[in-house]
Each structure stands twice: as structure tokens, then as C-alpha cells.
Amino acid sequence: MNGLGSKRHRQRVAQVAIVLGAWLLGGWLLYGSAFAPDESQGSRLLLEQQSQMAPALITPQVAVERAAGRAAEIVMGSRSTMGSRSIETAEETADAFWKEAGDRWQQVFQVWQPPKFPKAGRSVTPSKTMPSKTVPSKTMPSKQGDRLMLADLARPAAVPVATLPSPNLPAPGSAPSTPETQGRSPDSRSAFPKTPEPPEHQIRVLQGHQRAVWSVAFSPDGEQIATAGADGTARLWDDAGHELDQLVGHERAVWNVVFSPDGQRLATAGADGTARLWALEGDELTVISAGDRAVWDVAFSPDGQHLATASTDGTARLWDLEGRELVVFRGHNRAVWSVAFSPDGQRLATAGADGTARLWTLTGRQLAVFRGHDRAVWSVAFSPDGQRLATAGGDGTARLWNLTGRSLAIFGDNRRAVWDVAFSPDQAHLATASADGTVRLWNRNGGLVETFEGHRRAVWSVSFRPDGKWLASAGADGTARIWELPASLSADPT
């Protein structure tokens, strides 16, 4: 039987209806129709995750965090995981979702705080209808002092009509306000809450990206900083925090940015399925296409002559600087999130959504598999001497390994995902970027040395300055931050 009445057509309609219905029902059940549109994205991903979990007493905050760990796999890998159930209509739906979510899936972290409902026994009384006349309004600062709320006096006091940017916050890319200008509007006629004192050890805030900052890296001489963002740009900054240039070319989010060993070029990885090579002046030199799958990470070889990429198609690839593919590394059975060259340039390490890290020769032969994380491994890094590996995982831990795959130390509390890990130049310490908005510094034995707090949302990336005096972090709050490391660290390598 053909046409609209065919069994195959009815199956297609039913499957698409189930998917769309689940999204809508999940958003209504979890957050209600009164919440902001940005939160519906988190509802979809949360519903997907909750459907895979046994019934348990978990808060929306914990559930969203677990969903976040799966969000990339759901969004990035939707085509491959559909398998035999893949049909034209469902693919169109997935593609539409990808176009929106490819740059925005990180917004799931914007709904980590559970919604606040009225206390038991309280009723919510709707506002009375006001006569048709001009209704007075007033503005008031939010509790955090980061925005203004326009309140309609005819409505309940808790319901703002609009939220406006606060004059306290500097414009993107501008220098932060000074103590002399804090607490007063530009015309000096009205006062606003003063900007809080900067967090301990924080010495710079790089503001300019319009959305989350996914990656941060220091130049080899430590005088410049590169960032990559969900707004589709990479940006170059001096060490005083001034924006020098923007690299514009990716059609979607830029996940990663890295300097070449000589500091003369930059490489970026993007959700548009490309890695790109740039001159420091912003000129695009080479576009490397990895097909229709996002390129999550990119790394320069130590001699600067090759690039390695990590892709959501489950492969890592080796390229020359002209964009010619040289080797494909196959072994992970899900997306590959991170790649790293050994300091001698003879080996490549990868980390993937299958919960493993792997070590390879540059010819594509697998040397070792590192098992221990029980969720996706988001990042992998070699120690400066090339004798150890560090990994960061969605299970809330970072781990230190020897090159045979034996675990040497575990860092973390198993509570919030760890997105990135980096060795200090003297390899005495490791830094981690966490979903709880903190950067943590650890000694080699797994002992916590310092916690850096300042980001308002998840921290995605960390990078040490080559002299080991500063640490940079990039976060979902749209900022990169520079931290000065305590001088005592150099005297305490244990």
C-alpha cells in the first residue's frame, strides 16, 4: 500500500510525533510554561537523560547536570545513534535541532538552579485587572547588581516586566570599570550597587565574546592569549586583557583554539565540521574539512608541521598544514573529544565519549587503552616530560596515568563533571576545569592545593602560562579569566 495510508508513512509520523511530544511534555512537566525559552533547551536534554535513568530521588539540578554530560552525545551523535530507526522525516527534525543546538547546547547549564515554586500552603493570586490608564513603573537593580529590572507597579512586585543591562557592567571588549566609576550611572545622577571586589587571585577578566567561551590558550611566550567561543569567533588578546583581533570564518561555534609552537599561527576547531589555520593577524590560511561532523579539538605537533583533530564521528585524524589527510585513528566507538601530541611528537593521545583514553603511534597503531572513568572522557594531556597522561571525565574526576594505562592518582569528588585538565610547566601540579564553576589546582598525589572561584557558570578550559605564574580559564558565563598562582606553589611540588 502506497501514499499517506502506507504502514511506513504511519510509522514515520508516529515516531516524529513521539519525539516532538516528548520534548513538549518534558518542558511542561519540568519547568512549566512560564519559564524563559532558553530553559526549554535544557528541558529537552533533561527529559532524554531522565528516560534512561532508573527512578530515583534526584533534584532537577543533579538531573540537568547528568543530562549535560549526555547533551553533546545526543546532539552531536544523533545521526549515528539512530541506526536503523533513521528516517527522512526524523533526520530533518534532528538537523533542525542541530542547527540551533550546535551553538547553543551549552545553554543547558543556564538552568542548573532548580525552579523555585511557591511554598506548600501558599497560593498565587493573579494580579487584578487595572483600569485603562497610564501605569507607573520603576527600575530597580537585581540582587547581584548585574542587571536592572523594570517593574510594573500594577503587577506583583516579584514579576519584572523587563530586564535591562546594568550600567555597572562594561561593554563587551571594554576595560572593566574603575573604583572611581563604580556605583554611579554615566550621568552621575543616580547610584547603583558597586561591583564586588574581584575574587582572590583573579587579575584579569577577558570580556568580548557574546556567548560561552569554550577554550583558552597562552602563546608560547606568554604575552598573548587566544579564546574560542560559541559566538563563532576566536579572539586574540594581549596579557593586559585588551582584545587585539578576531578570527571570523567558522559558521558555528568554535570549540577549541591553540597556538603553533613558534607562536606565529593559530588553529581552531569548530562545530561546522572544519579545523582552520590562521595567521596571527587574522588571515585564514587553510580550511580542513572533516565532513558534516563537528571537529571538537585540534592540536599542533611539537614541530609545528602537522595538526591532529578530534571529531564527533568517532575518529581522530592527522593532517599536514595544507589540509591533506595523512592518518585516520579508529578505535573509539563514540565521539572523540580531545587529542594531544606527546612532547617528542612520536605519539598521539585521544579521549572519547566511550569513557576511554587511547594512546597511538602516528601511523595509527593503538598502543594502550586507559579505562577507569565511567562516563565520557572530555580531555587528555601529556605531562611535559611525556611520561604520564592526565584525563578529565564526566564522572567528576581527573586521573593521572602512566603510559601503560595504570592509574596513578585520582583528583575530584565524583560530583560535578570535569571538563578539562592541564599540567603545570614544572609538572608538579595539575589544574582542572569543573562544571561547578570552579578551577582547582592539585598536587601530583591528588591533594587539593587551591580553588579559584569567579566564573558564574561551568568552566570549560584551563591553560597555564609557560612560565607557570598565571593560569587562564574559560567559562559558560562568556568570560575568560586570568589567575595569579600563589608564589608558595613553586616551593611545594608535592
C-alpha positions as CSV (number, residue, x, y, z in Angstrom):
1,M,0.0,0.0,0.0
2,N,1.4,3.4,-1.0
3,G,0.8,7.0,-0.2
4,L,-0.3,8.6,3.0
5,G,-2.0,5.4,4.2
6,S,1.1,3.2,3.9
7,K,2.3,1.5,7.0
8,R,5.8,3.0,6.6
9,H,4.4,6.5,6.4
10,R,2.3,6.0,9.6
11,Q,5.4,4.8,11.4
12,R,7.3,7.9,10.3
13,V,4.5,10.2,11.5
14,A,4.2,8.3,14.8
15,Q,8.0,8.4,15.5
16,V,8.2,12.1,14.8
17,A,5.1,12.8,16.9
18,I,6.6,10.9,19.8
19,V,9.8,12.9,19.7
20,L,8.1,16.2,19.4
21,G,5.5,15.3,22.0
22,A,8.2,14.2,24.4
23,W,10.0,17.5,24.1
24,L,6.9,19.5,24.8
25,L,5.7,17.3,27.6
26,G,9.1,17.3,29.2
27,G,9.4,21.0,29.1
28,W,5.9,21.5,30.6
29,L,6.4,18.9,33.3
30,L,9.9,20.0,34.4
31,Y,9.7,23.8,34.1
32,G,6.2,24.9,33.3
33,S,5.1,27.2,30.5
34,A,6.0,30.4,32.5
35,F,9.8,29.9,32.3
36,A,12.1,31.5,29.8
37,P,12.5,30.0,26.3
38,D,16.2,29.3,26.9
39,E,15.3,26.8,29.6
40,S,13.3,24.7,27.2
41,Q,16.5,23.5,25.6
42,G,17.6,22.1,29.0
43,S,14.2,20.5,29.4
44,R,14.6,18.5,26.2
45,L,18.0,17.2,27.2
46,L,16.9,16.6,30.7
47,L,13.9,14.5,29.5
48,E,16.2,12.5,27.3
49,Q,18.5,11.8,30.2
50,Q,15.8,11.0,32.7
51,S,14.2,8.4,30.3
52,Q,17.5,6.4,30.6
53,M,17.7,6.6,34.4
54,A,16.1,4.3,36.9
55,P,13.6,6.1,39.1
56,A,15.5,7.9,41.8
57,L,15.1,10.8,44.2
58,I,17.2,13.4,42.4
59,T,16.8,17.1,42.1
60,P,16.4,18.9,38.8
61,Q,19.8,20.4,39.4
62,V,21.5,17.0,39.5
63,A,19.4,15.6,36.7
64,V,20.3,18.6,34.4
65,E,24.0,18.1,35.2
66,R,23.8,14.4,34.2
67,A,21.9,15.4,31.1
68,A,24.7,17.9,30.3
69,G,27.2,15.1,30.1
70,R,25.0,13.4,27.6
71,A,23.9,16.5,25.8
72,A,26.9,16.5,23.4
73,E,26.3,12.9,22.6
74,I,22.6,13.4,22.0
75,V,23.2,16.5,19.8
76,M,26.4,15.6,18.1
77,G,25.8,11.9,17.6
78,S,22.1,11.9,16.9
79,R,22.5,10.6,13.3
80,S,24.8,7.6,14.3
81,T,22.8,6.6,17.3
82,M,19.5,6.4,15.4
83,G,20.7,3.4,13.5
84,S,18.0,1.5,11.6
85,R,15.4,3.8,13.0
86,S,16.8,6.7,10.9
87,I,14.1,8.0,8.6
88,E,13.9,11.1,6.4
89,T,11.4,13.0,8.5
90,A,13.3,12.3,11.7
91,E,16.6,13.3,10.2
92,E,15.1,16.6,9.1
93,T,13.9,17.2,12.7
94,A,17.4,16.2,14.0
95,D,19.1,18.5,11.5
96,A,16.9,21.4,12.5
97,F,17.6,20.8,16.2
98,W,21.4,20.5,15.4
99,K,21.4,23.9,13.6
100,E,20.1,25.5,16.7
101,A,21.8,23.4,19.3
102,G,25.2,23.2,17.7
103,D,26.0,26.6,19.0
104,R,23.6,26.6,21.9
105,W,23.6,23.2,23.7
106,Q,25.8,24.7,26.4
107,Q,22.7,26.7,27.5
108,V,21.6,23.7,29.4
109,F,24.0,24.9,32.1
110,Q,22.0,28.0,32.4
111,V,19.2,26.1,34.1
112,W,21.3,24.3,36.8
113,Q,19.4,26.1,39.6
114,P,16.1,24.4,40.1
115,P,13.0,26.5,39.6
116,K,11.6,28.0,42.8
117,F,7.9,27.1,43.3
118,P,5.6,28.7,45.9
119,K,5.9,27.1,49.4
120,A,3.4,24.5,50.4
121,G,0.2,26.1,51.6
122,R,0.7,29.3,49.6
123,S,-1.5,30.3,46.7
124,V,-0.5,32.5,43.9
125,T,-3.1,35.2,43.4
126,P,-3.3,36.6,39.8
127,S,-3.0,40.3,39.5
128,K,-6.2,42.3,39.3
129,T,-7.2,43.9,36.1
130,M,-6.3,47.6,36.2
131,P,-8.3,50.4,34.7
132,S,-7.1,51.7,31.3
133,K,-4.7,54.4,32.3
134,T,-1.0,55.1,32.4
135,V,0.5,52.8,35.0
136,P,3.6,54.0,36.8
137,S,6.8,51.9,36.7
138,K,10.2,51.9,38.3
139,T,13.6,50.3,37.8
140,M,15.5,48.5,40.5
141,P,18.8,46.7,40.5
142,S,18.9,42.9,40.8
143,K,20.4,41.4,44.0
144,Q,23.6,40.6,42.2
145,G,23.8,44.1,40.7
146,D,24.4,42.7,37.2
147,R,21.2,43.9,35.6
148,L,18.2,46.3,36.1
149,M,14.6,45.1,36.4
150,L,11.8,47.2,35.0
151,A,8.8,46.7,37.4
152,D,5.2,47.4,36.5
153,L,3.6,48.7,39.7
154,A,0.3,47.2,38.7
155,R,1.7,43.8,38.9
156,P,3.0,41.7,41.8
157,A,6.4,43.0,42.9
158,A,8.2,39.7,42.1
159,V,7.3,39.9,38.4
160,P,9.6,42.1,36.4
161,V,8.4,43.5,33.1
162,A,11.8,43.6,31.5
163,T,15.5,43.0,32.4
164,L,18.0,45.6,31.2
165,P,21.8,45.6,31.1
166,S,23.3,47.2,34.2
167,P,25.4,50.3,33.6
168,N,27.8,48.7,36.1
169,L,28.8,46.1,33.5
170,P,31.4,47.1,31.0
171,A,30.5,46.7,27.3
172,P,31.9,43.5,25.7
173,G,35.6,44.0,24.9
174,S,35.9,47.2,27.0
175,A,38.0,47.7,30.1
176,P,36.4,46.9,33.5
177,S,35.1,49.8,35.5
178,T,37.4,51.6,37.9
179,P,36.7,52.2,41.6
180,E,36.1,55.8,40.8
181,T,33.3,55.0,38.3
182,Q,31.8,52.0,40.1
183,G,28.5,52.6,41.9
184,R,27.3,55.6,39.7
185,S,25.5,55.9,36.4
186,P,27.2,57.6,33.4
187,D,25.4,60.9,34.1
188,S,26.4,60.7,37.8
189,R,22.9,61.4,38.9
190,S,21.9,58.0,40.3
191,A,23.7,55.4,42.2
192,F,23.9,51.6,41.6
193,P,25.3,48.8,43.7
194,K,29.1,48.7,43.5
195,T,30.8,45.9,41.6
196,P,32.1,43.3,44.2
197,E,35.7,43.0,44.8
198,P,37.4,40.6,42.4
199,P,37.8,37.0,43.5
200,E,41.1,36.1,45.2
201,H,44.0,35.6,42.8
202,Q,41.9,36.9,39.8
203,I,43.9,39.6,37.9
204,R,42.1,39.8,34.5
205,V,38.7,39.3,33.0
206,L,38.6,39.0,29.2
207,Q,35.1,40.1,28.0
208,G,34.1,40.3,24.4
209,H,32.5,37.0,23.3
210,Q,28.8,37.2,23.1
211,R,28.3,33.7,24.4
212,A,30.1,30.9,26.2
213,V,33.9,30.8,25.9
214,W,34.9,27.2,25.2
215,S,38.7,27.3,25.1
216,V,41.6,29.4,26.2
217,A,45.3,29.1,25.4
218,F,48.5,31.1,26.1
219,S,51.0,31.8,23.4
220,P,54.5,30.2,23.8
221,D,56.0,33.5,25.0
222,G,53.1,34.0,27.4
223,E,52.4,37.5,26.1
224,Q,49.2,36.7,24.2
225,I,46.0,34.8,24.9
226,A,43.6,33.1,22.5
227,T,40.0,32.3,23.2
228,A,37.3,30.4,21.3
229,G,33.6,30.9,21.7
230,A,30.1,29.7,21.0
231,D,29.6,33.0,19.1
232,G,31.5,31.5,16.2
233,T,34.7,33.6,16.7
234,A,38.2,33.1,18.1
235,R,39.8,36.1,19.6
236,L,43.4,37.3,20.4
237,W,44.2,39.3,23.5
238,D,47.4,40.8,25.0
239,D,48.3,39.9,28.5
240,A,46.8,43.1,29.8
241,G,43.4,41.9,28.7
242,H,43.0,44.1,25.6
243,E,41.4,42.5,22.5
244,L,43.8,42.5,19.6
245,D,41.9,40.7,16.8
246,Q,39.0,38.5,15.9
247,L,39.2,35.4,13.8
248,V,36.0,35.1,11.8
249,G,35.2,32.3,9.4
250,H,33.6,29.4,11.3
251,E,29.8,29.1,10.6
252,R,29.0,27.7,14.0
253,A,30.6,27.6,17.5
254,V,34.4,27.4,17.8
255,W,35.2,24.7,20.3
256,N,38.9,24.9,20.6
257,V,41.9,27.2,19.8
258,V,45.6,26.5,20.1
259,F,48.9,28.4,19.2
260,S,51.5,26.9,17.0
261,P,54.8,26.0,18.7
262,D,56.5,29.1,17.2
263,G,53.6,31.3,18.2
264,Q,53.1,32.6,14.6
265,R,49.8,30.8,13.8
266,L,46.6,29.7,15.4
267,A,44.4,26.6,14.8
268,T,40.7,26.4,15.6
269,A,38.2,23.6,15.7
270,G,34.5,24.2,15.0
271,A,31.0,22.7,15.1
272,D,30.8,23.4,11.3
273,G,32.9,20.4,10.7
274,T,36.2,22.3,10.0
275,A,39.5,23.0,11.5
276,R,41.1,26.2,10.4
277,L,44.7,27.5,10.3
278,W,45.2,31.3,10.8
279,A,48.0,33.8,10.8
280,L,48.2,35.9,14.0
281,E,47.0,38.9,12.0
282,G,43.7,37.1,11.4
283,D,44.2,35.9,7.9
284,E,42.7,32.5,7.2
285,L,45.4,30.2,5.8
286,T,43.9,26.7,5.5
287,V,40.5,25.2,5.9
288,I,40.5,21.5,6.8
289,S,37.1,19.8,6.2
290,A,36.2,16.8,8.4
291,G,32.8,16.3,6.7
292,D,29.5,17.1,8.3
293,R,30.6,16.2,11.8
294,A,31.8,18.7,14.4
295,V,35.5,19.0,15.0
296,W,35.8,19.2,18.8
297,D,39.6,19.6,19.3
298,V,42.7,20.4,17.4
299,A,46.4,20.2,18.3
300,F,49.7,21.2,16.7
301,S,52.5,18.7,16.6
302,P,55.6,19.8,18.5
303,D,57.5,20.6,15.3
304,G,54.5,22.7,14.0
305,Q,54.2,20.7,10.8
306,H,51.1,18.7,11.4
307,L,47.7,19.0,13.0
308,A,45.6,16.4,14.8
309,T,41.8,16.7,15.1
310,A,39.1,15.0,17.2
311,S,35.7,14.6,15.6
312,T,32.3,13.5,16.7
313,D,32.4,10.8,14.0
314,G,34.5,8.7,16.5
315,T,37.8,9.3,14.8
316,A,41.0,11.4,15.2
317,R,42.9,12.4,12.1
318,L,46.4,13.6,11.3
319,W,46.8,16.4,8.7
320,D,49.5,18.4,7.1
321,L,49.3,22.2,7.1
322,E,47.9,22.2,3.5
323,G,44.8,20.3,4.7
324,R,45.8,16.8,3.3
325,E,44.6,13.9,5.5
326,L,47.5,11.6,6.4
327,V,46.2,9.1,9.0
328,V,42.8,8.2,10.5
329,F,42.8,6.8,14.1
330,R,39.9,4.4,14.6
331,G,39.2,2.7,17.9
332,H,36.8,4.8,19.9
333,N,33.2,3.7,19.3
334,R,31.7,7.1,20.0
335,A,32.7,10.7,19.6
336,V,36.4,11.7,20.2
337,W,36.5,14.9,22.3
338,S,40.3,15.6,22.7
339,V,43.7,15.0,21.1
340,A,47.2,15.6,22.4
341,F,50.7,15.1,20.9
342,S,53.5,13.7,23.1
343,P,56.3,16.2,23.7
344,D,58.6,14.2,21.4
345,G,55.9,14.2,18.7
346,Q,56.0,10.4,18.3
347,R,52.6,9.5,19.9
348,L,49.1,10.8,20.0
349,A,46.6,10.5,22.8
350,T,42.8,10.7,22.4
351,A,39.8,10.9,24.7
352,G,36.3,9.9,23.9
353,A,32.6,9.6,24.8
354,D,33.1,5.9,25.2
355,G,34.8,6.5,28.6
356,T,38.3,5.7,27.4
357,A,41.5,7.4,26.5
358,R,43.8,5.8,24.0
359,L,47.5,6.0,23.0
360,W,48.6,5.7,19.4
361,T,51.7,5.8,17.2
362,L,51.5,8.4,14.4
363,T,50.9,5.6,11.9
364,G,47.6,4.8,13.6
365,R,48.6,1.8,15.7
366,Q,46.9,1.6,19.1
367,L,49.4,1.2,22.0
368,A,47.2,1.4,25.1
369,V,43.7,1.9,26.3
370,F,43.1,3.8,29.6
371,R,40.0,2.6,31.4
372,G,38.7,3.9,34.7
373,H,36.2,6.8,34.0
374,D,32.6,5.6,34.0
375,R,31.5,8.4,31.8
376,A,32.8,10.3,28.8
377,V,36.5,11.4,28.9
378,W,36.5,15.1,27.9
379,S,40.1,15.9,27.9
380,V,43.6,14.3,27.7
381,A,47.0,15.9,28.3
382,F,50.6,14.7,28.3
383,S,52.9,15.7,31.1
384,P,55.8,18.0,30.0
385,D,58.3,15.1,30.2
386,G,56.0,12.8,28.2
387,Q,55.9,10.1,30.8
388,R,52.3,10.5,32.1
389,L,48.9,11.3,30.9
390,A,46.1,13.2,32.6
391,T,42.4,12.8,31.8
392,A,39.2,14.7,32.7
393,G,35.9,13.0,32.8
394,G,32.2,13.4,33.1
395,D,32.2,11.2,36.2
396,G,33.6,14.1,38.2
397,T,37.2,13.1,38.3
398,A,40.5,13.8,36.7
399,R,43.0,11.0,36.6
400,L,46.8,10.6,36.3
401,W,48.2,7.6,34.4
402,N,51.4,6.0,33.3
403,L,51.7,5.3,29.6
404,T,50.8,1.6,30.0
405,G,47.3,2.5,31.3
406,R,47.9,2.1,35.0
407,S,46.1,4.7,37.2
408,L,48.4,6.7,39.5
409,A,46.1,9.2,41.2
410,I,42.5,10.4,41.1
411,F,41.5,14.0,41.5
412,G,38.0,15.2,42.3
413,D,34.9,14.4,44.3
414,N,32.8,12.5,41.7
415,R,30.1,15.1,42.0
416,R,30.4,17.5,39.0
417,A,31.8,16.8,35.6
418,V,35.5,17.8,35.0
419,W,35.8,19.3,31.5
420,D,39.5,20.0,31.1
421,V,42.8,19.2,32.7
422,A,46.3,20.7,32.2
423,F,49.8,20.1,33.6
424,S,51.8,23.0,35.1
425,P,55.1,23.6,33.2
426,D,57.1,22.1,36.0
427,Q,54.6,19.2,36.1
428,A,54.3,19.5,39.9
429,H,50.6,20.4,39.7
430,L,47.5,19.9,37.6
431,A,44.6,22.3,37.0
432,T,41.1,21.2,36.3
433,A,38.0,23.0,34.9
434,S,34.8,21.9,36.5
435,A,31.0,22.1,35.8
436,D,30.5,23.6,39.3
437,G,32.2,26.9,38.0
438,T,35.5,26.4,39.8
439,V,39.1,26.0,38.7
440,R,41.1,23.7,41.0
441,L,44.8,23.2,41.5
442,W,46.1,19.8,42.6
443,N,49.4,18.3,43.5
444,R,50.7,15.1,41.9
445,N,49.3,12.9,44.6
446,G,45.7,14.1,44.2
447,G,45.7,16.6,47.0
448,L,43.8,19.8,46.6
449,V,46.0,22.8,46.8
450,E,43.8,25.8,45.7
451,T,40.3,26.6,44.4
452,F,39.7,29.5,42.2
453,E,36.2,30.9,42.2
454,G,34.8,33.6,40.0
455,H,33.1,32.1,37.0
456,R,29.3,32.2,37.3
457,R,28.7,29.0,35.3
458,A,30.6,26.0,34.2
459,V,34.4,26.3,33.4
460,W,35.3,24.6,30.1
461,S,39.0,25.1,29.7
462,V,42.2,25.8,31.6
463,S,45.7,26.7,30.5
464,F,49.0,27.5,32.3
465,R,51.2,30.3,31.1
466,P,54.5,28.9,30.0
467,D,56.4,30.5,33.0
468,G,53.9,28.9,35.4
469,K,52.9,32.1,37.1
470,W,49.4,32.5,35.7
471,L,46.5,30.2,34.9
472,A,43.8,31.0,32.4
473,S,40.2,29.7,32.4
474,A,37.3,29.9,30.0
475,G,33.6,29.6,31.0
476,A,30.0,29.3,30.1
477,D,29.5,32.8,31.6
478,G,31.1,34.3,28.4
479,T,34.4,35.3,30.0
480,A,37.9,34.1,30.2
481,R,39.7,34.8,33.4
482,I,43.4,35.1,34.4
483,W,44.6,34.0,37.8
484,E,47.9,34.6,39.5
485,L,49.2,31.5,41.1
486,P,50.4,31.7,44.7
487,A,54.2,32.1,44.9
488,S,54.3,29.4,47.5
489,L,53.5,26.8,44.9
490,S,57.0,26.8,43.5
491,A,58.3,25.7,46.9
492,D,55.7,22.9,47.3
493,P,55.8,20.5,44.4
494,T,54.4,17.6,46.4
